[in-house]
């Protein structure tokens, strides 16, 4: 089987994160600009190579002041670390439509191995005859492991932000031209 290259279709994909605020609610954010792809050597994505990056300056939580703070050195430090990147080291089928994706995540200059779940959503041809594959990627990372250690204390002495960031990416791939 020949090697096939796939690219993320940004018009039909999204990347979101969630973090606890004051331990009682969740704040959701999105990265508006991202790119990525995969390389396969089979009819399916088992053992695919996957790469992905997000533009830190495109972070959007629907609150301009919070977004500006997230881009600052307190959090993502967009001026010095403009991208968050992932490169897979393993992509394997677990069961049915479930895959496990392991790789290196680089955020704020720190690279750590992470394991994410990827659920195959199906394949279809679009109105132009282009073959598309869909995946929902989910996982959780501890922000402090990547140098995002900023936190504020509440008046009762609790922490304002949780440590775990929940990630969700709904990705549609199309064959690279």
N, C-alpha and C positions, 0 to 999 in steps of 0.2 A: 504494500500500500504506500502510496506517495505521501510525503509530508504536506499537510495543509495548514496554512496560516489563517488565523481568524482575528478580527479587530472588533473592539467594543463599538457598538452603535450608540453614540451619546444621546441621540434624540429619543431612544427607547430604553434608556438605562438610567439608574439613579443610585446615589451613594448617600446613606444616612448613618448618623450615630445618635446614641441616646446616653445620657448621664443623669444620675440622681442629683437633685438639688434639695438641700436641707433634709435629705433622707425621706421626704414625704411626697415628692413629685419628680417627674422626669422632664428634662429639657431635650428637645430633638433638634439636630442640626443636619445640614446637607452640605456636600461639596458640589458646587455647580460645574466646575471644570475638572475633567479627569480623562484619562486615556489608558488603553491597555489592549491586551490580546492574548491569544493562545496559539500554540503549535501542537497539532495532533499528528499521529502516525497510524491511526486506526480509524475505523468507521465511527467510533465513539470517542469520548474524551478521557477514557481511562489512560493514565500515564501522560496526560497532556502537560506541557510546560505553560505556565500562566504568569503573566506580568501585568502590573497595574500601577498607576500613579495618580495622585490627586494634587491639584494646585491649592496650596494652603490659603492663598489670598482669596480663594473663591468660597471660603466657609460662610455659611448663611444660617443663622438661627432665628431670623425674623426680628432681631434686635440689633440695630447698628452699633450701639455702645458695647454690647457683649461681643459682637463679631470683631470689633476693633481690639478689644482686650484679648480675645482668643488668638489674634494674629501677632500679638506682642510677645516679648521675651518671657513673660509670665507663663505663657502656654506654648503655642506652636513655633514662635519666633520666625515668622514668615520671611523677614528680611535676610536671615542667615540660613534658613532651612525651608526653601520655597516649595518643596515637594514632600509628600508622604508616599513611599513606594513599597510595593510587595513583589517578590519574585518567588515562585514556587520551587520547592525541592522535591515534592511528591504530590500527585493527584491520583487518588485511587478510589475505585468503586467499592462501597461498603455493602450496599444492599439495595436492590431495585433502582430507584432514582437518586439515592443518597451517595454522595462522594465525600471524601475527607481530603482537604487540601492543606498541606503543610508547606511553610516557606519562611523566608526572611522578610520581616516588616521593618522598615526604616522610618523613624519619626523623630524629628528634632535631633538628627545626627546620631541616634542610637539604633542599632540593628539587633533585633532579637528574633528567635524562631517563634512562630505562632502556628496554631492549627485551627482551621476554620471548616465549617460545614458548607457544602455546596449541593443544593438540591436541583436536579435537572428538571426543568419545567416543560421541555418538549422542543420539537423542531417544526418549522413551517416555512413555506415560501411566501414572500411578500408579494405585493401587487406587480412588482417588476421581475419576478422570478428568482429573486435572491434567496438562497437558503439561510435561515436564521436559527440559532440555538439560544435557548433561554436558561438561565441559572439564577437561583437566589442564594447568595452567599451570606452566612451569618457567623457570628463569633463574638468573643469578648476578650478585651485586652485590659491590663492594668496600666493606667496612664502614668503612674509613678515609675514604672519600669523603663519608660521612654523619656524620662526627665521632665515630665509635666507634673511638677510637684506643688505648684501654687495651690493654696487653699486659704480660705478666710474662716475665722471663727465667728459663730453666731453669738448673740449676747448671753446665751446659756452655756457657752463653751463648746458647743458641737461644731462639727465641720460643715461648711456650706456645700461642698461637692463630694460626691462619691469617687472611689478610686477606679471602679470598673467602667469601661466604655463598651457599650453594646454596638456592634457594627451590623448593618444590613445593606447589602448591595444587590439590587435587581439588575441583572446584566443580560443584554441581548448581544450576541455575537453574529457577525456576518463574515463571509469569506473575504480575505484581503485581495485587493485587485492586483 
